[in-house]
Amino acid sequence: MTESGLFVGLMSGTSLDGIDAVLVRIEGTTEEDFSWKLEAFTTTAYDS
């Protein structure tokens, strides 16, 4: 049986001018059936 999950990653980077967010679907339980798919991505700038 293949397991699947949605994961969110956040990063501000070293310049601290905004934040990046990514939504990734990861499937599989072993190295042989592992896969990932980018579902969504956004960048939001901080107000100056």
C-alpha positions in Angstrom: 0.0 0.0 0.0 1.3 3.4 -0.9 1.1 6.1 1.8 0.6 9.8 0.9 0.8 13.0 2.7 0.7 16.8 2.1 3.6 18.8 3.6 4.1 22.6 3.9 7.5 24.2 3.9 8.2 27.8 4.9 11.4 29.8 4.4 12.3 33.4 5.0 15.8 33.4 3.7 18.7 35.5 4.9 17.6 38.8 3.4 14.3 38.7 5.5 12.4 40.5 2.7 9.6 38.0 2.5 8.5 34.4 3.0 8.2 31.5 0.6 5.7 28.7 1.1 5.5 25.4 -0.7 2.9 22.6 -0.6 4.3 19.2 -1.6 2.6 15.8 -1.9 4.9 12.9 -0.9 4.0 9.3 -1.6 5.6 6.0 -0.9 7.0 4.1 2.0 10.3 2.8 0.5 13.0 4.2 -1.7 11.7 2.2 -4.7 8.2 3.7 -4.6 9.0 7.2 -3.3 7.7 10.2 -5.3 6.9 13.9 -4.7 4.8 16.5 -6.5 4.8 20.2 -6.1 1.2 21.2 -5.5 1.5 24.9 -4.8 4.1 27.6 -4.3 3.9 31.3 -3.2 6.2 34.1 -2.3 4.9 37.0 -0.1 7.0 40.1 0.4 7.1 41.8 3.9 5.8 45.3 4.1 8.6 47.9 4.1 
